[in-house]
Amino acid sequence: VRSAQEYAQGRVPGAHHIPLQSLSDRLDEVPDSPVVHCQSGLRSLIACSLLERAGKHPRDVLGGYREIKEKAEL
């Protein structure tokens, strides 16, 4: 649920990009149990709430892309 600019600056290989502001309109593109992240972790919490209301079972990456990048050295 990162912005287009954030996504262009770096991403997890194989990540599917849906910005938070587009999520409600693109729920059909989201798998039942998505792993969700944003840049720092705030938007992904909001996204997980929206996804849960839509009947999905999201898993949030605490710390967001920054944490992923630091741990995986992307």
C-alpha positions in Angstrom: 0.0 0.0 0.0 2.9 2.3 -0.8 2.8 5.3 -3.0 4.0 5.0 -6.6 7.1 7.0 -5.8 8.0 4.7 -2.9 7.4 1.6 -5.0 9.6 3.0 -7.8 12.4 3.6 -5.3 12.5 0.0 -4.2 10.3 -3.0 -3.7 10.1 -6.6 -2.5 10.6 -8.9 -5.5 7.2 -10.1 -6.7 5.3 -7.5 -4.8 1.9 -6.5 -6.2 1.5 -2.7 -6.0 -1.9 -1.3 -4.8 -1.6 2.2 -3.2 -3.8 2.6 -0.1 -6.1 5.2 -1.8 -6.9 2.6 -4.5 -7.3 -0.4 -2.3 -11.1 -0.2 -1.8 -11.6 -0.2 -5.6 -9.2 -3.0 -6.2 -10.1 -5.6 -3.5 -10.8 -8.2 -6.2 -7.0 -8.2 -7.0 -6.1 -9.0 -3.4 -5.6 -12.6 -2.4 -7.4 -14.0 0.7 -4.3 -13.9 2.9 -2.1 -11.0 1.7 1.1 -9.8 3.3 0.7 -6.1 3.5 3.4 -3.4 4.0 3.9 0.3 3.4 6.9 2.4 3.9 6.9 2.7 7.7 3.9 0.7 8.9 1.1 3.2 9.4 -0.8 2.8 6.1 -0.5 -1.0 6.2 -2.4 -1.0 9.5 -5.2 1.0 7.8 -5.1 -1.3 4.8 -5.3 -4.4 7.0 -8.4 -3.0 8.7 -10.0 -2.4 5.2 -9.1 -5.9 4.1 -10.4 -7.5 7.2 -13.8 -5.8 6.7 -13.8 -7.2 3.2 -13.4 -10.7 4.5 -9.6 -11.1 3.8 -7.0 -12.3 6.3 -4.1 -9.9 5.9 -0.7 -10.2 7.7 0.9 -6.8 8.4 4.7 -6.3 8.2 5.5 -4.4 11.3 8.0 -1.6 10.5 7.1 -1.6 6.8 9.4 -1.6 3.8 12.2 0.1 5.9 12.3 -3.0 8.2 12.2 -5.4 5.3 14.9 -3.6 3.4 17.1 -3.4 6.5 16.7 -7.1 7.3 16.9 -8.5 3.8 19.4 -6.0 2.5 17.3 -5.3 -0.6 
